[in-house]
Amino acid sequence: MLTPQQIRAHVEALYDKCPEASAFALKVTSQWTGPDSVNIRGRAHRIFASDSELALREAVVEADRSQVPVVLLTAREDNELGEDLRARLARRRVLPLSSSEMFRHLFRAKDIDPRLRNQLWLAELLVEAAATEAYPPVPGGRLDEDTAIEAFLRRVMGFPSGRPDLAQVLEWSRDPAHAARLRALGPLAMARFESWLGRTAGSAASGVIAVMNSAQPVSAVALGLISGIVFRRDVPSALATAQGRLEQFYGSRVPSAAEASQLATAAANVVDRQLPGDGARHDLETLDQLFHQLRIESFQVESHYSPTGLERRFEALAQSLERGVQQPDHDSLAALDSAFGSIEEHRLVGMQAERRQRALMAVRLCRWLALPVPGSFEGLARLAEDYCRVGSFVDWARHALHHGDSCPALSRVYGDIVRRVGLQREHQNRAFATALASNTAVDSLQGLAGVEDVIPSVVAPLLAQQERVLFIVVDGLSLAVFRELMPSIQQSGLSALEPQSGNHAAIGMAGIPSVTEWTRRLLLGGLDGAIGSQGEKLLFANHPALSDYRGARSPVLFLKGDVTQAGDVGLSNEVRSALEGELPLVGIVLNAVDDHLLKGEQLSVSWSLERIPLLQQLLTMAGFTDRVVVLTADHGHMLESESTLLKGDGRDRFRLGDAPPCDLELELRGRRVAPLSQGRCIALWSERAIYTQRKNGYHGGISPQEMLVPVVVLARDLSIPAGWVPASDPVPDWWTGSLPPAATPVAPSLPRPNRAKAREPQPDLPLFQTPTAATTCQPWHTQLLASALFQEQHTRIGRGAPSIELIRQTLVALDERGGALLVEALAGRIGMPVFRMGGFLAGLRRVLNLEGYAVISVDEASNTVRLNVDLLKTQFDLSKS
């Protein structure tokens, strides 16, 4: 049907050749139903449709008389009109609708690709689309077919690109307006459109068009995802039946296995771009509906995008966890790792980060429970060290499981794991408390630092080195919470330090009982000062170890009410001024953790700097003001976990009086016991008892969770004090994923060459020799490091490349774990701080990812490093053995 836009295009093209014309005749066969006039080049033009020669003559005469140009629409041929009438028309004839003329006008073209000359439908659609915005003139004045097609795809069909790939076609199909445009195309235009899409998007694009034209329209993205499963090459009988059911959507254009794979990959790209937002929600809900409609719900677990499939994977993890707890051998734990790996591979797990973290913690605890129960440690120092090195990780993990999971089976097994871990912790808690009581009675900590030693042994020596120090006390910060908090501290750019001498105490012992009123005074004023009557600010300012800093240089301490600005948010102006000033020592007390313990709401808290914004701001300020940070606590805490209420005297975890201790209590005496009831108290060592109403957590008892606190020195890389180095604090093997050895015999491995010798430079030989037939039995990573291509690539990257040894350790670690490891686990395996892993992995990818192929990749959603060994062997031309 002729439109005003098409008339305008033709008449404007005629004006270019006949600028003085006032009458234009166009040959049309359809009835004109448009307006009586059209504005062309700023002037109204009358539209007159008639097949009567007399009427046409009168319209031309009227145009001359009124000075209003006229456009005649008629089905008459040239030879059916008088010569005098034709003489008054532009170009002296009735002009047929010409695609070439339209193209010339639209693109200001002088030359038209011959393939466009008979495509009137394309010209007409482009004319309609030009109503809102003109097309840019074509370079050189020549319009080729590709330019016209790209304009059609963008302007008419609504593609963002004139050369869409399959993922863009799927993305385009999601808009109902685009489906309406598609259905408006005639048969010829539809065929050409589908053919053009095939050039850039492949033959699988025809399947998308078929779905959009289906009598039962459905999300093509969801259909692409499920087609990758249904049309795979190794098709079981249940899927063969489903293939037939999919014909209702694809019609006669059912995709081949190769096309289905392409559709699945492209659909995955579309969904990945929408995650973790809600943009893909409809597609994924439709995906689950399709599984049900096709009666193949059992295959949902195979989909990396099915929401129900993710639930099935969590259910499978529950079964594996149960087996791992009941029979913790190598095979059951390997199956458990596989079940968790399946969850990691699901693309929606990144939207359930805390749930994924709980699952990971359960897997870790299952590995820990599989280890032989250690024999009893002798001595308080060994017990404290074991809790710091292992127990704090155990508590971090088990606390994550306390609130269960939405999957009932998973909640049950989480509860079982927590109970089993709790039993072991009870034995360890009792041993620790018994040793603590014995040593407290003789005023000994067996070489451990008490909180009263932190300022003399850590803060004062730093001040003596002319360092400006920020001393932060987080009230109630346990070692378990510190373990959880430390990764975000490292990510902020701070490194934990230790003296080169190795004498730094990474843990401190709280006072007894482990309550703020006593143990913070010990921390701020030392043992003698704590017994006095000075307030906390004076205790800190007058600490004997800080005697060199008096008067204008006296240390200043900000307590809870001083840290924030009244009626405002963030740090107070006083705190900021103190940190920016010249005071050698500024102390801050933060109550974020202890305040949380006082509450009774059933909340699951994940500790990070974002969770304690004042601490985040303080650490940032320390970096800006070039201050070294000493971070510690006055005491730790124990979380509520089905505690039994015992009779006490109103305190959470200790009591006074003469009543003898029960099995869950111990009596303590000594100088480090608060001067209450002549330096004697009775405190709970067990996690299973309290004296007061239930809260989130408690302190005052003598479990290691309450008694042991972190003592850590932090600084940025460029501000590390002299004599200090980044601390080595390896995580336990069970935390990073190591399994106990398999019980079944393992075939002996082939002898391995001496790698150190192979790397020695030799005269007239390259640093690494090229593998020969005699070396093809070597492990693939040995072949890689010895290959000429790797050597060339490593040398080309230069200083940005990781060391050869670090690359070897990384490849071995990933290979042992099936090609995938959490970033933090890999950091532990190669002995690198987590916060440095981003730069390290970027350098590793530059070395190994030849031509952009993802040999090494990092899944941001699951924070997992992945190694594609087959691709690596192909890229570096290694033996496939």
N, C-alpha and C positions, 0 to 999 in steps of 0.2 A: 504494500500500500504506500502511495506517494505521501511524503510528509513535508511540512513547511521547511524543515532543515535541508531536505534534498533539493527543493525548489531554490532555496537560497544559494546552495552550493553551485547549482548549474548556472543560475543567473549571474552570480559573481564571477564565475569562470568566463561567461560571455562578455561581461563588462571589461575584462582584461583585454579582449580582442575588439570589442565594439563599444567604446566608452560613451558614444553619443546616442546609442540606441535607447528607444523608449517603449518598444514592443518586443516581446520575446515569446516564441511559440515552442512548446514542448509536447512531444508525442507521448500520450499516456493511454493505457487501455482500461484502467480502473476508474471508478467514479470518485470524483473529488468530494471529500467530506470535511475538508479543513476550513480554515477561516477565509474571509473575503479579501483579506490583505495580509501581506508579509512585509516586515521591515527588512530592507536590504540596503546596506551601505548608508544607513541613517535616513533613508527615505521610505515612505509607505509605497508599496507596489500592489496594485489591484490584481486579484486572482480571478480569472474568468474562464470557466470550463464550458465548452460547447463543441458540438460536431457540425454546427450550421455555419456555412461560409458567410452568409449574410450577417449572422450574429457576431462572428469574428471580425468582419469589416467594421461593424458599428462600434465594437470594443476598442479597435485601434483608433478610429476617429475620435471617440470620447477621450482617449488617452492624450491625443494631440490637443484637444480643446481644453482639457482640465489640467494639463501638465502633470498628470499622475501616471507614471509608467504602468504598463499592464503586462501580465504574464498569462498567455493563452495556453490552456490545456485542452488538447484535442486528439482524437483518434484518426483524423484525416491525414492522408499522405500529401507530400509536396505537390504531386501532379493533380491533386483534387482541388487545389486552391488556385485562384487567379494569379497571374504573374504580377499584377499591380499590388495585390495584398502581400505577396511574398517579398516584394521589393521594400516594403515598410517594416519587415521583421529583421531582427538581428541575424546576421549572416544569411539573410534572404531565403530562409527555409525553416521548416518545422524540424526541430532537432530531437533525435531520439535521446532517451536517458542514457548517458554514457558513463561507464565506470571510469574510463580514462580521464574524462573531464572532472569528475568528482575528485579523483586522486590528485590530479594536478592542482586543483583548487585547495584541497585540504592540506597538502604538504608543500605547496609552492614549488612543485616539481616541473621541470621542463621535459624530462625523459621518464617514461614509465616502463617498468619491467614487463615484457610481453606476457608473462604468466598472470598478470593482473588485469589484462584488458577485457576479459570476459567474465570477471568476478564482480558483477553488479551488486549481488547480495552483500559482499564484503564492503564495497564502497558505501552502500546505503547504511549499513550498521555503523561504519566509521563516521559517516556524516551525522547520524543521530548522536553519537558519543561526543562529537565536537561541539555540541550546543553549549556546554558549560566551560570548556577550555579548548583553545585552538591547539593544533599540533605544531610542533616546531618545524621550520623548513628543513628539508633533507639536505645534508651536505652535498655539495657539488651539483645540486639540482636533479639528481637521479633517485627515483623511488624504486627500491628493490622489494621483492616479495617478503623477505625476512623482516624488513622494517614495518611493512603493513601488518604482518602477522603479529609482531610484537605489540604494535599499537592496538590491534584487535584484542589480544589477550589481556592487556592492561586496562584499556578504556571500556571495552564492551563487556568482557567477561569478569573483570574485577581482580585479576591476578596482580600481586605487587611487583612481579617481575615478568618481563616479556619472554623469559626462558625458564619456566618453572620446572623444578625437579619433582620427583614423585611425592616427597614429603610436602612440598608446597601445594601440589594438587590435592592431597588429603586435607591439608589445612584449609584450603579454599572450599572444599566440599562441605565443611561444617556450617557454613553460612546459608540459611534458608533462601536468602535473596539470590545467591548464586545458583541454587537449584532452580529457581524460577527463571533466571536468565537462560539456563541451559535448556529448559523445556520450551522456551520461546523460539529457539532456533529451528529453522526448517530442516528437512532431511539432508539437503546438500550441505548446508552450513554445519550441521551436526557431524556429518562424515568428515568434512575438512577439519573441523575443530579437533576431533578425536585423532586424526592423522597428525596434526601439528603437535599435539601434546605428546604423542609417541616419540617425536624426534628428541625431545629433551627429558621426558619423564619415563620413557621406556614403554614397552607394550603393556605393562601392568596398569598403566593409567586408564586403559580401556575398561578394566574392571571397575574402577572408581566411577567412571561415567555410567556404566551399566547399573551400578548400585543407585546412583542419583536418579536415574530414569525408571527405577523399579516401581512396580505398583505398591510395594511395601518398603518405602524408604526407611533406611536405618543408618546409623553412624558408620560411615565408610572407614573411619579410624578404628572403631571397635571391630568391624568386620575384617580389617587388615590384620589386627592383632590376633584374632582367633583363626584366621586363615593360615597363618604361619604354623599353627599346631595341626589344624585339620588336613591341610594339603601337603604335609611333609612327605618325604620320600618313603620312609619306613612306616606305612600306614597300617595300624591294627584295624581289625574288623569294625570296631565301634566307630572309628573315625571315618571309615569308608562309607558307612551309612550316613554319617553327618555331612559328608560331601554332597550327597544327593539332596539333603535338606537345605543346603546353602544355595541351591539353584534358584530358589524363590527370590533371592536377592540379586544374584548375578545374572540370572536368565541364561542365555546361550553363551555368555562370556565368562564361564567359570575359569579361574586362573589355573595355570600349570603350577607344579611344585616350585619351579624357579620364580615364577611371578608372585606366588603366595609368599615366598621368602622375602622378595623385594618389598611387597606390601607390608609385611610384618615389620621389617627394618624401618621403613619410612614412617609407619604408624608409631613405632616406638620413638622415633625422633620427634614427632609432633607432640606426643605426650610428655617426653622428657623436657621439652621447652616450656611446658606449662607447669611442671612440678617445681616446687612443692605447693604451688597455689591451687586454686579451685577450678582453673580453666579446663582441666581434663575430666572433671567429675562426671559429666554426662556420658562421655565416651566410655569411662571405666564402669559406670553403672550398666550401660548398655552391653558391655563385654560380658558381665556376669549374667545378664538376662539371656544373651545368646548361648552361653554354656547350658543354661537351663532349657532354653527353647530347642536346642539341638540334642538334648538329653545326653550330654557328655560332661556332667558335673565332676566326674572323677578325674577329668583332665585339667581342672582349674588349677591344681597344685603345680602344673607345669608352666603356667603363665607367669611371667615376671610382672604382670600388670593387673591381674585379677585381684580385687580386694578380698574376695572370698578365698582365692588361692593363697594369699598371704596368711589368712587365718588357718588354713590347712597346714601351712608350713610351721606355724607356731604350735599347732597340735602335734605335729610330728616331732618338734623339738621337745615337747613335754614327754612323749614316749621315750625319746633318746635319753633325756635327763633321768627319767625314772630307772632305765636300765643302767645308766652310768652310776647312779647312786647305789643301786642294789648290787651291781657286779662291776666295780670300777677297774676293769682291765684295759689293756691297750686297745683291743678291738672295739669295746663299747665306747671308749673315749674318742676313738677315731670316728666312729659313727656319729657321736655327739658333735664333733667339729664339723662333720659333713652336713648335719642337720642345721647347725647355725650358719654355715656357709650358704646354704640354700636361702635362708632368710636374708642374709647380706646381699644376695644377688637380686632379690625382689626390689623393684624400683620404688615401691611405695613405702618401704621401711624407713626411708629418709624423712618421711612425714610423721613418723612415730619414734623420734629419736630417744625419748626416755624409755619407751617400751623395749626398743632394741638394746639400750644400755642395760636394762634389767636382765634381758636374756643373756647378754654377754657375761654379766656378773655371775649368773647362775652356772654358766659353762665353766667359768674360772673356778668357782667354788667346788664344782664337781671334780675338777682336776686336783684341787688341793686336798679334797677328802680322799682321793685315790692314793695319795702319798702315804708312806708308812708314818705312823704316829711317832713323833720324835721322842727319844728318851728324855727323862727329866734333866733340865739344865741345872747346873750347880751355881748358885750365886745370883744375887740380885742383878748385877751388871749384865750377865748373860741373858737372863730373862727379859730385861728391859731391851737389850739389843735385838732379841728375837722378836719382841712385839713390834719394834720400830721397823725391822727388816721384813717381817712376814705378817704379823698379826694385824698391823694397821691396814694392810691391803685386804686382809680377810674381813675386817670390820667394815671397810668402805664397801666391799662387795655385798656383804649380807644385809647391810642397812638398806641397800637399794631394793631388796626383795620384800621388805616388810609389808608393803601395800598390795602385793599380789599382782594379778593380771586379769584382763577382761576374759581371757580364756580360762574356764574353770579347771581344766586339767593342768594347765600351767600354774595356776594359783596353788593347787594342791601340792605339786612337786616343789614349788618354791617354799611352801611351808615346811615340807619335809627337809629340804636342804638347810633352811634356817635352824630347825630344831637340831639337826645333826651337828651343824657348825657350833651351835650354842653349847652343846654337850662338851665338845672339845675345848671351847673357850672357858667353860667353868673349871675344868681341870687346870688350865693354864693360869686363869685368874687366881685360883687358890694358891698355886705354887708361888706366883708373883707376890701376893699379899703376905704369905707366910714369910718369905724372904725379906720383904719390906719391914714387917714387924720386928723380925730378929735384928736387922741392921739398925732400925730406928732406936731400938733399946740401947745400943752401944754407940749411938751417934755416928754411924758410918753409912755411906752410900756406895761403898766399894768402888770408889773412883768416878762414880756418876756425878754429874753436875746437878745441884739443886737449883731451883729458880733463883735463889739468893746469889748464885754464882754467875748469873748471866751478865750483869753489868760489870762486875770486876774482871771477868775472864774474856768477854767478847766486846762489850761496848767501850770500856776504858782503853784497851789496846788500840782500837781503831781511832779513838780520839787522839791518842798519843802519836799516831802516824799523821796527824794534821787532817784527818778525814772529818768531814761534816756528816753527822749521823742523824737519821730519822729512826727513832725507836718506837715500834708499833706493838702494842699489846692487844691481842684480840681475845677478849674475855671468853673462856670456855672452848677455845680452839683445840680440839683433840687432834691426835696424829692422823686419825682416819679422815677427818674433814680436811686437814692440811694436805693429805695425799690427793684428795679430790680437787682441792683448790689450786695445787701447784701447776698443773698444765696450763691453766689460764694465766697464771702469773708469768710463766715462761713465755707464753705467746705474746705477752705485753712487752717483751724485750728484755726482761730481767733474768739474770742467771744466778742460781744458787752457788755460793762460794765455800771453799774450805781453805785453811792455811796450807801452804806447801809442806809444813811440818807434819800435818795430819793430826794435830792435837785438838781440833775443834769438836766440841760436843754437839751433835746434831739433835740431841734430846735433853730435856731438863726434867727434874723431878719436882712436882708440886709439893707444897706443904701439907701437913696432916692436921685436921681433915682438909680435903681438897675443896675448900670453899673460898669465895672471893675475899671475904672479910679478913682472912688470915694469909692466904698464899699470895695475894697481890701485894700485901705489905712486905712479905719476904722478898718478892721480886724487886720492888721499888726501893727498899731501904736496907736490905740485908737482914740477917738473923737478929742482930742486936737492935737495929732500928725498928724492926717490926714489933718488938715487944713494947716499945715506947708508946707515947701518946700523940706523936706528930701526925698531921694529916698526910694524905698520899702525896700531895704536891710538895710539901716540905720534905718528906722522906726522900723523894726523888732528887730534889735540889741539893739536899745535904748528905747525899750518899757518900760514905767515906772514900770510895774508889774514884769519886768525881771531885775531890778536894781541890784540884788544880783549876776548877772552873767555878769561880765564885763571883759575886758582885754582878757587873753588867753581863758577864759571860755565863751566869748560872743557868743550868738546864731548866727548861720550862716544860711542864706537863699539862696536857689538855685532857680533861675527863669528858664524860658523856655529854654533859650540858654545854661544854665549851666548843665542841668540834664543829657543830653546825650553826648556821646563822639563824637567829630567832626570826620567825616569820618568813624565812627564805629557804631555799634548797641548796645542797652542796656544802662545801667547807666554809667555815666562818672566815671573815676577813682577818681575824687575829691569827688563825692557824696559817693562812696563806702568807701573812706578813712575817711570821716567825720562820717559816720554811724558806722564804726568799731572803731573809736577813742573814746576819753573820753569826748567829748563835751556833756554837759547835754541836749542841745536842738538843733536839726537840723530841719530846715524848708524846705519844697519842694513845689513848685507851679507847678501843671500839667494843661495843657490846652487842654486835649483830648476832653472834652465835648464842650467847647466853640469853639474850632476849627471846630468841626463838624457843629455847628450852622451857621457858616459863609458861608458854602457851599450851593449850590442850587440843587445838584443832588437828584433825587427821589430814595433814598435808605431807606430801612427799617433796622434800627439798633437795635439789641438786646444787651443790655449792660451786660457785665460780665467782670471778671478780664482778660479773654483772649482777650477781645476787647480793654482793656487798659493795654497793657503788661508792661509799665513802673510802673504803680501802682502795678501790680502783683509782679514785681521784688522788689519794695520798701517794700511791706508787707513781702515778703520772707526774705529780708535783716533784717527787724525789728525783725523777729523771731530769726534769727541767732545771732543778736547782742543784744538780750534781751532788746529791747526798747518797751515801751508802745506807741501806735499810737493814735494820736488825728486826726481824719479825719473830714474835714469840707469843706465849699465852701464860696466864697465871695458873690455869688448871685445864683439864680436859672435861669430858662429859660421857655419860652413858645414856643411850636412847631407851625409851620405854619399850618393853617387849613382854607383855603378859606378866607383869611383876606381881608378886604376892605382898600384901600389906601386913607389915609387922608392927608391933606396939613400940612406939618410940617417944620422943619428947618434942615433936614438932619440926624436927630437921629432916631433910630428905634422906640422907644416906649415912648419918652418924648420930650417936647419942652419948649422953653423959650419964652419970649415975652409977650405982653399985651393982645393978643386975648383971650377972655373969653373961658372957657372950654365948650365943647359940651357934649351931653348925655353920651358919652363913655369915658369921661375924668374927672379928678378931679384936683383941685389946692391944692398943699401941701406947707406948710411953717413950719419952725422949725430948730433947731440945727442939726438934722440928715439929713437935706436936704443939698446937696452939695453947697458950697459957690459960686453958680452961680446965677447971677441976684438977689443978696442979699438974698440968702436962700429961694428962691421960684422957683417952677417949676410946670408944668402941665404934668400929666402922664396918660397914658391909663390904665384903669382897665379891659376893655373888651378884650377878646381873638380875637375879630372879626375885629380888626383894627390895622394898622401899618402906619408909616410915610414914610418908605423907600421901596426899591425894595425887592421882596420876596427872602427869604433864607430858610434854614432848620428850623431855629428858631430865637427867639429874646429875648432880655432882656432890661431893662430900665423902664418897666412899674411897676404897683403896684398890680398886681394879686398875690395871694398866691404862684402860681407856680414860680414867679420871685423873690418874697420877702423872702420866707422861705427856709432855708438851713439846712441840717443835721449837728448835732454836736455829734459825736460818739467817744467813747474811746474804743480801741480794744487792746486785749492782748491774748496771748496763756494761756491755762489753768494753766500751771506751772509758769506763770509770772504775775498773777493777783495781782495788788498792794493791800496793806493793806487797809481795809475800803471800797473796791470795790467788787461787786458781779456781776455775769452774769445778764444782763438786761432782764426784762420781757417786751416783746413788742408784745402782742397778735394781731393776724390778725383778721379782721372783720368776723363775722359768715357767711355773704354772700359770702365772698371770699373762705371759706373752704367748703361750700356746704350746709349750713343749709337752709331749706325751711320755708316759713311762715306756720303757722298752717292751717290744712285742715278746710274748711268751714263746711263740713258735720260732724254730731255727731259721736263720737267715742265711741264704747262700753267700759264700765268701765273695767279696768284691775283687775285681781285678786290681793288681798292684798299681798304685798311683805314682806318677813321677814326682821327683823332688821339685815342688813348685818354686821354692826359693832359688834353687839352682837354675831352674829354667828361666828365671827372670834376670839372672846376672848378665850384664853386658859382656859380650865377647868380641874379640878383634874380628873385623871384617864381616860381622854378622849383625842382622837387625836385633833390636832389644828382645823381640819375641820372634821365634822361628815359626815359619808357616807350617801348619800340620801336614804331615805326609801320611801315606797309607799305614805306616807303623804306629801313628799316634791316634788313629781314629777310634781306638778303644778307650781313650781318655774321656772323663766326664765332659759334658758339653761346655760347662763354664771354663774348664781348663783350655779346651779348644778355642773358645772365644777369646780369652785373654792372650792366647798365643797367635791369634790370626793377624795377618798383615792389615786387613781392613779395619779391625778394631784399633790396632796401633795407630793407623793413619787418622781414624776418627778421633781418638783420644788426644792425639797431638794437635789436630786442627782446632779442637775446642779450646785448648790451652788452659789458662788459669781457672776458667769456669768449670773444668771437668773435675769430678771427684777423684780421689786417689785410686790406684789400681786395687789396692788391698780392700778399701771400702766397697768398691764395686763387686769384688769377689765375695766378700762376706754377705752383701745384700743378695746377690744371685743365689748363693747357697741357701740362705735363710728362706727366700721365697720358694725355691725349688723344693725344699724339705716340707714346706707347708702347702704344697699343691698349687703354687703360683699366686697365693693371696695372703696378705698379712695386714692387720691393722697398722696404721702409721705408728702408733705408740709402741706396738709390739715389735715392729721392725727397728724402731729407735733403740729399744732395749737390747735387741740381738746384736746390733752393730756398735753399741756403746755411744750413742749420740743423743744429746738433749732433744726433746720433742720439738722445741721451738725452732731448732735449726733444720728440721726435716724438710720444710718447704723449699729452701734453697738447695739442699742436697738433692732432692728428687728432681728439681728443675734441671740441675746439671746432669743428672743421670739420664734423663730423657733426651737431652741434647746429644749425649754420647750414643745411646742405643736406638733411639727412634729415627732410623734412617728414612729420609724422604717423607717424614711425617707419619710413618706407620707406627701405631701404638704398641710397641713392644713393652714399654713400661707405661702404665696409666694409673691415675689416682681417681677413685670413685669418691667424689666429694660428699655424696649423700651418706655413705657408710664409713668414710674416712679410711678406705682400704686401698692399699697398693697392690696392683695386679701385674703379673708377668705373663706374657704370651710366649712360651718357650718355642712352640712350633714356628711362630712368625719370626722370632729371633734367629732360629737356625736357618730359616729361608733367607732372611735379610743378610746374614753374615756368611752364608754358604757353608754351614757346618754339617758334619756327618749327622745323619738322622738316627744313629744307633743310640 
